Amino acid sequence: MNKGLCLVLICCAFFASQLKAEAEDWLSFRSSLHETRYQHLIEELRCPKCLNQNLADSTSGIAVDLRHQVYQMIEGDKTDQEIVDYMVARYGEFVLYRPVNNLTTYALWYGPFILLLIGGIAFFWVIRRSRSRQGRSDT
């Protein structure tokens, strides 16, 4: 009895996810411009749950909900910038594949190289100082 019930629940969950995915294929847009904007936005926004997947490629529940949210906002005559601002306000800059260039992103991108350069300079300075001290103590 339990195995049969588990099998039925698994099948229902599978078919429900398939129906939900197919329902997205039936989205009707008022114009081809809206559809183009929708496709562009779901490819540019990252799924907050998945690692390195955009909304278009992700099959997670939150990605499905966010695609639906993007659709509703486009059909509600929101601009692309308003939609992106909403997503960033709600989920942070992680949802952007192209993050905004600011002090934080520069520190993340270039900080390791700067620290490596400082470490290299300090290493050579210590070695040089050590050698000069050895030269003085030898004479």
N, C-alpha and C positions, 0 to 999 in steps of 0.2 A: 504494500500500500504506500509506504513512504517513498520507495523508489519511483513508483508511478507518479506520485504527486510532484516529486522533484523534477521529473522529466517534463511534465506538463508545465510547470512554472518556468523551467529553462526555455522551453519552446515558446511560451507566451512572451517572455522577455526578449527573445531573439526577434520574433515577429513584430513586436512593438517597436524595437529599435529600427527595424527595416522600414516599417510604415512611417516612422518619424523622419527617417532619412529621405524616403520617397516623397513625403509631403513637401519637403524643401524644393524638390524639383518642380513642383506645381506652383511656385510663387509667380504671381502675375503682376507685372509692373505696368504703370501708367504709360511709360515711354521707354524707348530703348536706351535713352540717356540714363534713366534711373537704374536700369539693369546693368549698364556699363559701370556706373558709380558703385553699385552694390558689389560687383565682381572685383573691382579695384580695391575697395575697402576691406573686404574679407580676405584678400590676398596680402594686404599691408598690415593687418592687425594680427597679433599673435594670440594664441589660446592661452589664457592664464593658468590652465591646469597642465597642459602638455609642454614638453621640452622641445623647443624649436619647431613648432608646427604652427602654421597660420590657421585662421578660422576656416578657410576653405578646405584645408586638408584634414583637419581634426574631426574625429567622430565622437568626441566626448560630449557629455550632456551639456556642459556649460558652453561649449563651442556652438552647439545647435541653438541654444537659447540666445547667444550673442549674435549669431547670424540672423535670427528672427528679430532681435532688437534693432540691428542695423537696417533690416528691411523696413520695419515699422518707422524708423526715424527718417529714412529716405522718402518713404511714401508720405510722411508727415512734413515734408518740405524742409527738413533740416539740411544745412550745408555739410560738406565733408568735414570741414574744420570743427563744426559743432559736434559732430558724431565722434571725431577723434578726441576732442576735449572731454566729452562725456566718458569715453572709455578710459582715458588717462586719469580723470578724476576718480573714477570708480576702482580701477585696477592698478593704477600706477604706470610709470613709464615702461614697465616690462612689456606691456601689450604692443609697443611700437617696435617694428623691425628696424626702423631708422630713428634712433633716439635723438632728442634735441641736443645740439652742441651747447654745453654750458660747462662751468667749472668742474662739476662732478664728473661728467663724462670724460673731460680732458684728464682729470686726475686718474680715472680708471684706465684710460688707454695709454697714457704716457708716464704715469707714476712709476711703474715697475722699471722702465728704462732709466728714468732719472735716478731712482734709488740704486740701480746697478752701476750707473756712472759715478755716483757719490761714493759707493762702496769701493769701486776700482781705484778712484783717486785716493781714498783713505788708505787702502791697502798699499799702494805704491809710496805714499807719504810715510807710512810706518816702516816699510822696508828700507827706504832711503835714510830715514832717521836712525834706524838700527845700524845700518852700515856705517854711517858717519860716526856714531858712538863707538863702534868697534874699531874704527880707524884711529880715533883719539886714544883709546885705551891701549892699543898696540904700541904706540910710540912713547 
